[in-house]
């Protein structure tokens, strides 16, 4: 059974967003890698103060290709855990036969699945700028507090914004709707996949995650769904994130290809 985990962040965040998951998994004896997207590495405050122009050229294809290259360089095939657009990237990597198991947390809009109403509203600040495909975009504190992390206690919102939020490439949004990369929903080479959604997510609707689950369930490998009622898109960082982290890893360990015998079964809420 693999002892390696790769954590894949989404838009508006970099690898720092995984600091809790990473420390928690390393304490359990795992080797954890959490790569940044190209031009996303560094302190979030510095990145907000001086956005890198090169980031504007980052699109889903080159980001996915970078993760594929990093995975193929690892000594063993990892468990893949991604959040938001990272959850979409996990699906693409699994579709390429990579990883022993995947977990997509609050997956962003995925090719072939209609956008949910909350996802449409949340994407308007990017799509409303017709030149955003060529620009680095920034998030406002108001957007963070009312849509990205609205269930986070108010007294934590400023600190979390300052510690974690980074600029992102508008191109990654447009790549999801123009010449998007397809997914083979029936791919027999795809490893087991768990999709998790927050019941109060205003970035990636739970209904959209359920629709992704129904598409992915066409594959012969195990596909399951877990809803976290009352949790927002900030589910990996808001209070109670430890339960999310533990559930993701326990599921992946139990269901990964090549798992060791004798693992204690875990009850998972599967959708019909």
N, C-alpha and C positions, 0 to 999 in steps of 0.2 A: 504494500500500500504506500502510495506517495506520501512524503512528509514535506512537500513543497506546495505553497499557496501563492498564487498571483492575484493581487488586488488591482482593479481597474477603475479609475475614477471617471466621472462624467464632466460635462461642461460646467464652467464657473468654479471649478475646484481643481486642486492638484493633489499630489500624493499626501500632503499633510492631512487631508480629510480622513485618511485611513489610520491615523496615529493610534487611536484607541483599539481598533480591530487588530492592527499589526502587533502591538504590545501584548494584547490578550492571546493571540495565536502563538506568538513566540514563547510566551510563558508556558504554553502547552507542549513545547518542544518542536514546533514547526519552523521551517525556513520560509520566511515571508518576503516576497519581493513586491514592491508597489511602485512601478515605474511612472514617471511623469509623461505626459504627452510631449512631443518635441516643442521646445520653446516655452514650456509651462513650468519648468523647474525653478525653484527659488522661494524666497520668502513672499507670501501673498501681499504684504504691505508694499514691498519693493516693486512687485509686478503691477500693482494698481497704480503706483506713483509713476512708473516708467514702463508702460506696456510695450512689449517687444513687437516691432512691426512684422517680423518674420512669422509671428503667430497667425497673422491674417491668412497665410497660405496653407495653414493646417486644415486638411479635410479628412473625412472619415477613411478614405482609402489609404492615405499614408499613415494615419494613426493605427489602423488595423494592421497594416503591413509591418509597422514597427513592433507591435506586440507579438505578431507571429514570429518575427526574427528573434525576439528576446526569448520566447517560449522554446523555440527550436535549439537555442543555445544552452538551455538548462540541462542539468544532468538527468532529470527525470520529468515526466509529464506532470504538470501541476493541477491542483484544483483551481478553478477560475471563479472569482467572485467579483462582480461589477455592479456599480450603482449608476442609475440614470442612463446617460449615453454609454457608460461603461457596461451596463446591462445589455445594451444592443451589441456592443463590441464582443461581449462574451458569446452571444448567439452566433455571430459571424465566425468567431474562432472555433466554436464547437462544430459549426457547419463545415469547417476545413479539416475536421478530424483531430483537432487539438484539444488537450485537456482530458482528465479522467472523469470530471464532473463539473457542472457549471451552476452558478447561482446568479440570477439576474434580480437585483433589488431595485424596485421602482423603475422598471425599464422605460426609457424614453420612447417616443414614436419609432416604430419598427416597420420597415418596408413591407407592404402588403396588408397592413392593419390600419383602419381609419383612425384618425386622431380623435381623442376624447374632447369634450367641450372645454375642460379645464386646460388641457394641453394647447388648444387653439388660442385661448385667451392669453396664456403665459408666453406663447411664442410671438405675440403681436409686437412687442418692443423690438424684436429682431426683424421680423418679416415686414414691419411697417417702414423700415429703412431699406429702400430698394437697392442701395449700394452696400448693404451689410455683408454680402457675400465676399466683399473685398476688404472688409474692415475688422479691426479688433473691437469688440463690444464690451461695455462695462455694465455691471448691475448696480442699481440704486439700493440704498439701505431700505427704502420703503418697499420696493419689490421683494427684497429678501424677507422683511418682517411680515408681509401680508400674503405672500404666495409661496415662496421657497421654504420658509421655516415658520409658518404662522402658528404652529402648535408649540414652538419653543417658548419657554417662559420669557416674558418681556424683559426681565432683568438680565437675561443672557444674550439677547439678540445683538446688541452692539459689539460685545466681546467676540461672539462667534463670527459676525461679519468681518471684523478686523483680522481675526486669526486665520480664516479659511477661504474667503471669497477672492477669486482672481479674475482677470479679464478672460474672455474666450473668443474664439474665432467664429464670426458669423457664418463662415463657410460650412461649419459642421451642421448647422441647421438646414441650410439650403441643400446640402448633400443628401439629406433625408427625403427630399421631395423632388429633386431634379437629378435624373440619372442615378437613382439610388441603387445600392448593391442589393441584389436579391438574396433570399435565403431559401434553401431546399427544405421545405417543411417535412418531407418524408425521408430525409437523409438517413440511411441505415447505419452510417458511420458516426452519427452524432452521439456523444456521451450523454448520460443522464442530466436532466436540467430541472432546477427548481426556480419558479418565478414567484417573487414576493412583492406584495403591493401594500401601500398604506391607505387606509380607509379615508383619510382626509387629505390625500395628495392633490395639490393644485397645480402640479407641473406635469405629472404623468398619472392620469386618472386610473383608479383601480379597475374600472370597466375596460379600459384599454389594455391593461396588463392581463385581464381575464381573456380578452380577445386574442392576445399574443399566445397565451397558454393554449387556447383551443386550436390555434394554427400549429403550434409546436407538438401538440399531442398526436398529430398525424404520424410522427416518427415512431418506429418500433421500440426505441429505447424509452426508459422511464421519464415521464414528464409530470410534475406536480405543481400545485399552486398553494400559496399561503397568504392569507389576508391578515394584516395587522390593524385592527380597528383603532381609530382615534389617532393614528400616526400620520405625519406629513411626509413630504419629500425629504425632510431632514432626519429621517428615521435612524440613520447610522450615527448621528451625533446628538440627538436630543435625549433627555433622560430616559433610561430604559434601553439604550442602544445595546447593552450587553446581551439582552435576551435575543435580539435580532442577530448579533454576531454568533452567539452560541448555536442558535437554531440553524443558521446557514452552514456552519462548519459540521455540526453533527449530521445533518442531512447528507452533505457531500461525502463525508467519511463513510457513512452507512451504505450509500448507493453508488460510490465510485466504481468504475471498472477496475478490476483487479483487487478489490477490497479483501482484507483478511477475514477469515471465518471467525465467527463468535462475537461479532459486534452486536451490542444490545439494540433491538429494534427501536425505532423512534416513530411515534405517532405523528403523521403529517396530514394536514387538512387538504384533501384533494378536491378539486372542483369536478362537478359532474359534466 
